[in-house]
Amino acid sequence: MRIHVKLFSLIREICGHSEFSLDFGGRTVGELWLHLEQQHPALRPLRASRAIAVNRQHAHEEHFLQEGDEVAFFPPVSGG
């Protein structure tokens, strides 16, 4: 299935680009993240604290992807 991926802040810096389209053979957002980790091992420490959106709605790793979905990954955010 073809999906569109958007990366923000530190995740964007690690991967070297802010967005791309991908022919993805997996089923879930978690599998997509693991695919990105395989290409960019520096992402591993961010897994537990990153945020996910699918089609601009908050999502979890178990979310099943569909053709044409837009998936966004955000690094942890802190502030006061």
Phi, psi and omega in degrees: 000150180263126177231161178248132184242133175241137182237141184235150172051237185299323179297317177300316181297318180295318184277339177087007176203159186265335178199155180196161173257152188214135168275109190246129181267356180278186184241329188239166176298321178300320177294324176297315179300317179298323176300315179294321178299323179297324179279332184222082184304337179294349178284338187309314181296343182272349186306314186288340188237001181281158177254154184229141170228139174239121183053043176067020176239138178306138182219166177245169181303329184281355182298127178279130181274153177230158177311130176085359179299150171251122181246129179240136176244130181240137178286170177300145180237135176231161180167181183231000000 
